[in-house]
Amino acid sequence: MIPDAQTMMLPFLRLLEDGKPHTKTELMEELAKQFGLSDEEVNMPLPNSKTGKKIFNNRVHWTQ
């Protein structure tokens, strides 16, 4: 199950603690790994999205 943005917030911030620059892709891959998400879950589209946006990507975006 894909966690909500609030659940991802602390793990997201912990990834940034090292003070090094990180790409969004790198952060998303690490969060997906930490939460044990499958490729199917990571690539699940938002309901009613006409642009193909993904649920996981959207929730990671809201953690920022």
Distance bins in CASP14 RR format, pairs under 12 A and 6 or more apart:
PFRMAT RR
TARGET T0000
AUTHOR 0000-0000-0000
RMODE 2
METHOD distances of the structure
MODEL  1
1 7 0 0 0 0 0 1 0 0 0 0 0
1 35 0 0 0 0 1 0 0 0 0 0 0
1 36 0 0 0 0 1 0 0 0 0 0 0
1 37 0 0 0 0 1 0 0 0 0 0 0
1 38 0 0 0 0 0 1 0 0 0 0 0
1 40 0 0 0 0 0 1 0 0 0 0 0
1 41 1 0 0 1 0 0 0 0 0 0 0
1 44 0 0 0 0 0 1 0 0 0 0 0
1 55 0 0 0 0 0 1 0 0 0 0 0
1 56 0 0 0 0 0 1 0 0 0 0 0
1 59 0 0 0 0 0 1 0 0 0 0 0
2 8 0 0 0 0 1 0 0 0 0 0 0
2 28 0 0 0 0 0 1 0 0 0 0 0
2 31 0 0 0 0 0 1 0 0 0 0 0
2 32 0 0 0 0 1 0 0 0 0 0 0
2 35 1 0 0 1 0 0 0 0 0 0 0
2 36 0 0 0 0 0 1 0 0 0 0 0
2 37 1 0 0 1 0 0 0 0 0 0 0
2 38 0 0 0 0 0 1 0 0 0 0 0
2 40 0 0 0 0 0 1 0 0 0 0 0
2 41 1 0 1 0 0 0 0 0 0 0 0
2 42 0 0 0 0 1 0 0 0 0 0 0
2 43 0 0 0 0 0 1 0 0 0 0 0
2 44 1 0 0 1 0 0 0 0 0 0 0
2 45 0 0 0 0 0 1 0 0 0 0 0
2 46 0 0 0 0 0 1 0 0 0 0 0
2 54 0 0 0 0 1 0 0 0 0 0 0
2 55 1 0 1 0 0 0 0 0 0 0 0
2 56 1 0 1 0 0 0 0 0 0 0 0
2 57 0 0 0 0 0 1 0 0 0 0 0
2 58 0 0 0 0 1 0 0 0 0 0 0
2 59 1 0 0 1 0 0 0 0 0 0 0
2 60 0 0 0 0 1 0 0 0 0 0 0
3 9 0 0 0 0 1 0 0 0 0 0 0
3 10 0 0 0 0 0 1 0 0 0 0 0
3 11 0 0 0 0 1 0 0 0 0 0 0
3 12 0 0 0 0 0 1 0 0 0 0 0
3 31 0 0 0 0 1 0 0 0 0 0 0
3 32 0 0 0 0 0 1 0 0 0 0 0
3 34 0 0 0 0 1 0 0 0 0 0 0
3 35 1 0 1 0 0 0 0 0 0 0 0
3 36 0 0 0 0 1 0 0 0 0 0 0
3 37 0 0 0 0 1 0 0 0 0 0 0
3 41 0 0 0 0 0 1 0 0 0 0 0
3 42 0 0 0 0 0 1 0 0 0 0 0
3 55 0 0 0 0 0 1 0 0 0 0 0
3 56 0 0 0 0 1 0 0 0 0 0 0
3 59 1 0 0 1 0 0 0 0 0 0 0
3 60 0 0 0 0 1 0 0 0 0 0 0
3 62 0 0 0 0 0 1 0 0 0 0 0
3 63 0 0 0 0 1 0 0 0 0 0 0
4 35 0 0 0 0 0 1 0 0 0 0 0
4 55 0 0 0 0 0 1 0 0 0 0 0
4 56 0 0 0 0 0 1 0 0 0 0 0
4 58 0 0 0 0 0 1 0 0 0 0 0
4 59 1 0 0 1 0 0 0 0 0 0 0
4 60 0 0 0 0 0 1 0 0 0 0 0
4 62 0 0 0 0 1 0 0 0 0 0 0
4 63 0 0 0 0 1 0 0 0 0 0 0
5 11 0 0 0 0 0 1 0 0 0 0 0
5 12 0 0 0 0 1 0 0 0 0 0 0
5 31 0 0 0 0 0 1 0 0 0 0 0
5 55 0 0 0 0 0 1 0 0 0 0 0
5 56 0 0 0 0 0 1 0 0 0 0 0
5 57 0 0 0 0 0 1 0 0 0 0 0
5 58 0 0 0 0 1 0 0 0 0 0 0
5 59 1 0 1 0 0 0 0 0 0 0 0
5 60 1 0 0 1 0 0 0 0 0 0 0
5 61 0 0 0 0 1 0 0 0 0 0 0
5 62 1 1 0 0 0 0 0 0 0 0 0
5 63 1 0 1 0 0 0 0 0 0 0 0
5 64 0 0 0 0 1 0 0 0 0 0 0
6 12 0 0 0 0 0 1 0 0 0 0 0
6 13 0 0 0 0 0 1 0 0 0 0 0
6 59 0 0 0 0 1 0 0 0 0 0 0
6 62 0 0 0 0 1 0 0 0 0 0 0
6 63 0 0 0 0 1 0 0 0 0 0 0
7 31 0 0 0 0 0 1 0 0 0 0 0
7 34 0 0 0 0 0 1 0 0 0 0 0
7 35 0 0 0 0 1 0 0 0 0 0 0
7 59 0 0 0 0 1 0 0 0 0 0 0
7 60 0 0 0 0 0 1 0 0 0 0 0
7 62 0 0 0 0 0 1 0 0 0 0 0
7 63 0 0 0 0 1 0 0 0 0 0 0
8 14 0 0 0 0 0 1 0 0 0 0 0
8 15 0 0 0 0 0 1 0 0 0 0 0
8 27 0 0 0 0 1 0 0 0 0 0 0
8 28 0 0 0 0 1 0 0 0 0 0 0
8 30 0 0 0 0 0 1 0 0 0 0 0
8 31 1 0 1 0 0 0 0 0 0 0 0
8 32 0 0 0 0 0 1 0 0 0 0 0
8 34 0 0 0 0 1 0 0 0 0 0 0
8 35 1 0 0 1 0 0 0 0 0 0 0
8 37 0 0 0 0 0 1 0 0 0 0 0
8 55 0 0 0 0 0 1 0 0 0 0 0
8 56 0 0 0 0 1 0 0 0 0 0 0
8 57 0 0 0 0 0 1 0 0 0 0 0
8 58 0 0 0 0 0 1 0 0 0 0 0
8 59 1 0 0 1 0 0 0 0 0 0 0
8 60 1 0 0 1 0 0 0 0 0 0 0
8 61 0 0 0 0 0 1 0 0 0 0 0
8 62 0 0 0 0 1 0 0 0 0 0 0
8 63 1 0 1 0 0 0 0 0 0 0 0
8 64 0 0 0 0 0 1 0 0 0 0 0
9 15 0 0 0 0 0 1 0 0 0 0 0
9 16 0 0 0 0 0 1 0 0 0 0 0
9 31 0 0 0 0 0 1 0 0 0 0 0
9 59 0 0 0 0 0 1 0 0 0 0 0
9 60 0 0 0 0 0 1 0 0 0 0 0
9 62 0 0 0 0 1 0 0 0 0 0 0
9 63 1 0 1 0 0 0 0 0 0 0 0
9 64 0 0 0 0 1 0 0 0 0 0 0
10 16 0 0 0 0 0 1 0 0 0 0 0
10 17 0 0 0 0 0 1 0 0 0 0 0
10 31 0 0 0 0 0 1 0 0 0 0 0
10 34 0 0 0 0 0 1 0 0 0 0 0
10 63 0 0 0 0 1 0 0 0 0 0 0
11 17 0 0 0 0 0 1 0 0 0 0 0
11 27 0 0 0 0 1 0 0 0 0 0 0
11 28 0 0 0 0 0 1 0 0 0 0 0
11 30 0 0 0 0 1 0 0 0 0 0 0
11 31 1 0 0 1 0 0 0 0 0 0 0
11 32 0 0 0 0 0 1 0 0 0 0 0
11 33 0 0 0 0 0 1 0 0 0 0 0
11 34 1 0 1 0 0 0 0 0 0 0 0
11 35 1 0 0 1 0 0 0 0 0 0 0
11 36 0 0 0 0 0 1 0 0 0 0 0
11 59 0 0 0 0 0 1 0 0 0 0 0
11 60 0 0 0 0 0 1 0 0 0 0 0
11 63 0 0 0 0 1 0 0 0 0 0 0
12 22 0 0 0 0 0 1 0 0 0 0 0
12 24 0 0 0 0 0 1 0 0 0 0 0
12 26 0 0 0 0 0 1 0 0 0 0 0
12 27 1 0 0 1 0 0 0 0 0 0 0
12 28 0 0 0 0 1 0 0 0 0 0 0
12 30 0 0 0 0 1 0 0 0 0 0 0
12 31 1 0 0 1 0 0 0 0 0 0 0
12 32 0 0 0 0 0 1 0 0 0 0 0
12 34 0 0 0 0 1 0 0 0 0 0 0
12 35 0 0 0 0 0 1 0 0 0 0 0
12 59 0 0 0 0 0 1 0 0 0 0 0
12 60 1 0 0 1 0 0 0 0 0 0 0
12 61 0 0 0 0 0 1 0 0 0 0 0
12 62 0 0 0 0 1 0 0 0 0 0 0
12 63 1 0 1 0 0 0 0 0 0 0 0
12 64 1 0 0 1 0 0 0 0 0 0 0
13 19 0 0 0 0 0 1 0 0 0 0 0
13 22 0 0 0 0 0 1 0 0 0 0 0
13 27 0 0 0 0 0 1 0 0 0 0 0
13 31 0 0 0 0 0 1 0 0 0 0 0
13 63 0 0 0 0 1 0 0 0 0 0 0
13 64 0 0 0 0 0 1 0 0 0 0 0
14 22 0 0 0 0 0 1 0 0 0 0 0
14 27 0 0 0 0 0 1 0 0 0 0 0
14 30 0 0 0 0 1 0 0 0 0 0 0
14 31 0 0 0 0 0 1 0 0 0 0 0
14 34 0 0 0 0 1 0 0 0 0 0 0
14 63 0 0 0 0 0 1 0 0 0 0 0
15 21 0 0 0 0 0 1 0 0 0 0 0
15 22 1 0 0 1 0 0 0 0 0 0 0
15 23 0 0 0 0 0 1 0 0 0 0 0
15 24 0 0 0 0 0 1 0 0 0 0 0
15 26 0 0 0 0 1 0 0 0 0 0 0
15 27 1 0 1 0 0 0 0 0 0 0 0
15 28 0 0 0 0 0 1 0 0 0 0 0
15 29 0 0 0 0 0 1 0 0 0 0 0
15 30 1 0 1 0 0 0 0 0 0 0 0
15 31 1 0 0 1 0 0 0 0 0 0 0
15 32 0 0 0 0 0 1 0 0 0 0 0
15 33 0 0 0 0 0 1 0 0 0 0 0
15 34 0 0 0 0 1 0 0 0 0 0 0
15 60 0 0 0 0 0 1 0 0 0 0 0
15 63 0 0 0 0 0 1 0 0 0 0 0
15 64 0 0 0 0 0 1 0 0 0 0 0
16 22 1 0 0 1 0 0 0 0 0 0 0
16 24 0 0 0 0 0 1 0 0 0 0 0
16 26 0 0 0 0 0 1 0 0 0 0 0
16 27 0 0 0 0 1 0 0 0 0 0 0
16 30 0 0 0 0 0 1 0 0 0 0 0
16 31 0 0 0 0 0 1 0 0 0 0 0
16 63 0 0 0 0 0 1 0 0 0 0 0
16 64 0 0 0 0 1 0 0 0 0 0 0
18 26 0 0 0 0 0 1 0 0 0 0 0
18 27 0 0 0 0 0 1 0 0 0 0 0
18 30 0 0 0 0 0 1 0 0 0 0 0
20 26 0 0 0 0 0 1 0 0 0 0 0
20 27 0 0 0 0 0 1 0 0 0 0 0
21 27 0 0 0 0 0 1 0 0 0 0 0
22 28 0 0 0 0 1 0 0 0 0 0 0
22 29 0 0 0 0 0 1 0 0 0 0 0
22 30 0 0 0 0 1 0 0 0 0 0 0
22 31 0 0 0 0 0 1 0 0 0 0 0
22 60 0 0 0 0 0 1 0 0 0 0 0
22 64 0 0 0 0 0 1 0 0 0 0 0
23 29 0 0 0 0 1 0 0 0 0 0 0
23 30 0 0 0 0 0 1 0 0 0 0 0
24 30 0 0 0 0 0 1 0 0 0 0 0
24 31 0 0 0 0 0 1 0 0 0 0 0
24 56 0 0 0 0 0 1 0 0 0 0 0
24 57 0 0 0 0 1 0 0 0 0 0 0
24 60 1 0 0 1 0 0 0 0 0 0 0
24 61 0 0 0 0 1 0 0 0 0 0 0
24 63 0 0 0 0 0 1 0 0 0 0 0
24 64 0 0 0 0 1 0 0 0 0 0 0
25 31 0 0 0 0 0 1 0 0 0 0 0
25 32 0 0 0 0 0 1 0 0 0 0 0
25 42 0 0 0 0 0 1 0 0 0 0 0
25 57 0 0 0 0 0 1 0 0 0 0 0
25 60 0 0 0 0 0 1 0 0 0 0 0
26 32 0 0 0 0 0 1 0 0 0 0 0
26 33 0 0 0 0 0 1 0 0 0 0 0
26 60 0 0 0 0 0 1 0 0 0 0 0
27 33 0 0 0 0 0 1 0 0 0 0 0
27 34 0 0 0 0 0 1 0 0 0 0 0
27 56 0 0 0 0 0 1 0 0 0 0 0
27 57 0 0 0 0 0 1 0 0 0 0 0
27 60 1 0 0 1 0 0 0 0 0 0 0
27 61 0 0 0 0 0 1 0 0 0 0 0
27 63 0 0 0 0 1 0 0 0 0 0 0
27 64 0 0 0 0 1 0 0 0 0 0 0
28 34 0 0 0 0 0 1 0 0 0 0 0
28 35 0 0 0 0 0 1 0 0 0 0 0
28 37 0 0 0 0 1 0 0 0 0 0 0
28 42 1 0 0 1 0 0 0 0 0 0 0
28 43 0 0 0 0 0 1 0 0 0 0 0
28 54 0 0 0 0 1 0 0 0 0 0 0
28 56 1 0 0 1 0 0 0 0 0 0 0
28 57 1 0 0 1 0 0 0 0 0 0 0
28 58 0 0 0 0 0 1 0 0 0 0 0
28 59 0 0 0 0 1 0 0 0 0 0 0
28 60 1 0 1 0 0 0 0 0 0 0 0
28 61 0 0 0 0 1 0 0 0 0 0 0
28 63 0 0 0 0 0 1 0 0 0 0 0
28 64 0 0 0 0 0 1 0 0 0 0 0
29 35 0 0 0 0 0 1 0 0 0 0 0
29 36 0 0 0 0 0 1 0 0 0 0 0
29 37 0 0 0 0 0 1 0 0 0 0 0
29 39 0 0 0 0 0 1 0 0 0 0 0
29 42 0 0 0 0 1 0 0 0 0 0 0
29 56 0 0 0 0 0 1 0 0 0 0 0
29 57 0 0 0 0 0 1 0 0 0 0 0
29 60 0 0 0 0 0 1 0 0 0 0 0
30 36 0 0 0 0 0 1 0 0 0 0 0
30 37 0 0 0 0 0 1 0 0 0 0 0
30 42 0 0 0 0 0 1 0 0 0 0 0
30 60 0 0 0 0 0 1 0 0 0 0 0
31 37 0 0 0 0 1 0 0 0 0 0 0
31 41 0 0 0 0 0 1 0 0 0 0 0
31 42 0 0 0 0 1 0 0 0 0 0 0
31 56 0 0 0 0 1 0 0 0 0 0 0
31 57 0 0 0 0 0 1 0 0 0 0 0
31 59 0 0 0 0 1 0 0 0 0 0 0
31 60 1 0 0 1 0 0 0 0 0 0 0
31 61 0 0 0 0 0 1 0 0 0 0 0
31 63 0 0 0 0 1 0 0 0 0 0 0
31 64 0 0 0 0 0 1 0 0 0 0 0
32 38 0 0 0 0 1 0 0 0 0 0 0
32 39 0 0 0 0 1 0 0 0 0 0 0
32 40 0 0 0 0 0 1 0 0 0 0 0
32 41 1 0 0 1 0 0 0 0 0 0 0
32 42 1 0 1 0 0 0 0 0 0 0 0
32 43 0 0 0 0 0 1 0 0 0 0 0
32 44 0 0 0 0 0 1 0 0 0 0 0
32 54 0 0 0 0 0 1 0 0 0 0 0
32 55 0 0 0 0 0 1 0 0 0 0 0
32 56 1 0 0 1 0 0 0 0 0 0 0
32 57 0 0 0 0 0 1 0 0 0 0 0
32 59 0 0 0 0 0 1 0 0 0 0 0
32 60 0 0 0 0 1 0 0 0 0 0 0
33 39 0 0 0 0 0 1 0 0 0 0 0
33 41 0 0 0 0 0 1 0 0 0 0 0
33 42 0 0 0 0 0 1 0 0 0 0 0
34 60 0 0 0 0 0 1 0 0 0 0 0
35 41 0 0 0 0 1 0 0 0 0 0 0
35 42 0 0 0 0 1 0 0 0 0 0 0
35 56 0 0 0 0 1 0 0 0 0 0 0
35 59 0 0 0 0 0 1 0 0 0 0 0
35 60 0 0 0 0 0 1 0 0 0 0 0
36 42 0 0 0 0 1 0 0 0 0 0 0
36 56 0 0 0 0 0 1 0 0 0 0 0
37 43 0 0 0 0 1 0 0 0 0 0 0
37 44 0 0 0 0 1 0 0 0 0 0 0
37 54 0 0 0 0 0 1 0 0 0 0 0
37 55 0 0 0 0 0 1 0 0 0 0 0
37 56 1 0 0 1 0 0 0 0 0 0 0
37 57 0 0 0 0 0 1 0 0 0 0 0
37 59 0 0 0 0 0 1 0 0 0 0 0
37 60 0 0 0 0 0 1 0 0 0 0 0
38 44 0 0 0 0 1 0 0 0 0 0 0
38 56 0 0 0 0 0 1 0 0 0 0 0
39 54 0 0 0 0 0 1 0 0 0 0 0
39 56 0 0 0 0 0 1 0 0 0 0 0
40 54 0 0 0 0 0 1 0 0 0 0 0
40 55 0 0 0 0 0 1 0 0 0 0 0
40 56 0 0 0 0 0 1 0 0 0 0 0
41 54 0 0 0 0 1 0 0 0 0 0 0
41 55 0 0 0 0 1 0 0 0 0 0 0
41 56 1 0 0 1 0 0 0 0 0 0 0
41 57 0 0 0 0 0 1 0 0 0 0 0
41 59 0 0 0 0 0 1 0 0 0 0 0
42 54 1 0 0 1 0 0 0 0 0 0 0
42 55 0 0 0 0 1 0 0 0 0 0 0
42 56 1 0 1 0 0 0 0 0 0 0 0
42 57 0 0 0 0 1 0 0 0 0 0 0
42 58 0 0 0 0 0 1 0 0 0 0 0
42 59 0 0 0 0 0 1 0 0 0 0 0
42 60 0 0 0 0 1 0 0 0 0 0 0
43 52 0 0 0 0 1 0 0 0 0 0 0
43 53 0 0 0 0 0 1 0 0 0 0 0
43 54 1 0 1 0 0 0 0 0 0 0 0
43 55 0 0 0 0 1 0 0 0 0 0 0
43 56 1 0 0 1 0 0 0 0 0 0 0
43 57 0 0 0 0 1 0 0 0 0 0 0
44 52 0 0 0 0 0 1 0 0 0 0 0
44 53 0 0 0 0 0 1 0 0 0 0 0
44 54 1 0 0 1 0 0 0 0 0 0 0
44 55 1 0 1 0 0 0 0 0 0 0 0
44 56 1 0 0 1 0 0 0 0 0 0 0
44 57 0 0 0 0 1 0 0 0 0 0 0
44 58 0 0 0 0 0 1 0 0 0 0 0
44 59 0 0 0 0 0 1 0 0 0 0 0
45 51 0 0 0 0 1 0 0 0 0 0 0
45 52 1 0 1 0 0 0 0 0 0 0 0
45 53 1 0 0 1 0 0 0 0 0 0 0
45 54 1 0 1 0 0 0 0 0 0 0 0
45 55 1 0 0 1 0 0 0 0 0 0 0
45 56 0 0 0 0 0 1 0 0 0 0 0
45 57 0 0 0 0 1 0 0 0 0 0 0
45 58 0 0 0 0 1 0 0 0 0 0 0
46 52 1 0 0 1 0 0 0 0 0 0 0
46 53 1 0 1 0 0 0 0 0 0 0 0
46 54 1 0 0 1 0 0 0 0 0 0 0
46 55 1 0 1 0 0 0 0 0 0 0 0
46 56 0 0 0 0 1 0 0 0 0 0 0
46 57 0 0 0 0 1 0 0 0 0 0 0
46 58 1 0 1 0 0 0 0 0 0 0 0
46 59 0 0 0 0 1 0 0 0 0 0 0
46 61 0 0 0 0 0 1 0 0 0 0 0
47 53 0 0 0 0 0 1 0 0 0 0 0
47 54 0 0 0 0 0 1 0 0 0 0 0
47 55 0 0 0 0 1 0 0 0 0 0 0
47 58 0 0 0 0 0 1 0 0 0 0 0
48 55 0 0 0 0 0 1 0 0 0 0 0
49 55 0 0 0 0 1 0 0 0 0 0 0
49 57 0 0 0 0 0 1 0 0 0 0 0
49 58 0 0 0 0 1 0 0 0 0 0 0
51 57 0 0 0 0 0 1 0 0 0 0 0
51 58 0 0 0 0 0 1 0 0 0 0 0
52 58 0 0 0 0 0 1 0 0 0 0 0
53 59 0 0 0 0 0 1 0 0 0 0 0
53 60 0 0 0 0 0 1 0 0 0 0 0
53 61 0 0 0 0 1 0 0 0 0 0 0
54 60 0 0 0 0 1 0 0 0 0 0 0
54 61 0 0 0 0 1 0 0 0 0 0 0
55 61 0 0 0 0 0 1 0 0 0 0 0
55 62 0 0 0 0 0 1 0 0 0 0 0
56 62 0 0 0 0 0 1 0 0 0 0 0
56 63 0 0 0 0 0 1 0 0 0 0 0
57 63 0 0 0 0 0 1 0 0 0 0 0
57 64 0 0 0 0 0 1 0 0 0 0 0
58 64 0 0 0 0 0 1 0 0 0 0 0
END
